[in-house]
Amino acid sequence: MAADSVPGMGPDTIFGNNISLAFTGPEEDLFRGWFDALAEGGQVVMPLEQRGWGDLYGALVDKFGMTWMFNIENKDAPARQAN
């Protein structure tokens, strides 16, 4: 997944940190562990919490300046519909 830079949601964009890496899937325990490990020494931009679309979502910048996004799919949410 690719994402643009949003002012105020992470470090200023400079060449080298102008991409974000994202994990998405239903593996809550695994993704929470990765989120917590990557947050050590970094900055949590958005805590890993349930969002309006029903999934858990969080974002952080690790201690090396890399931006990470996590979307943990809600297994109990109604089936997603394709547009």
Summary of the structure (lengths in Angstrom):
residues: 83
radius of gyration: 13.3
end to end distance: 18.3
largest distance: 40.0
contacts: 183
relative contact order: 0.25
helix: 14%
strand: 31%
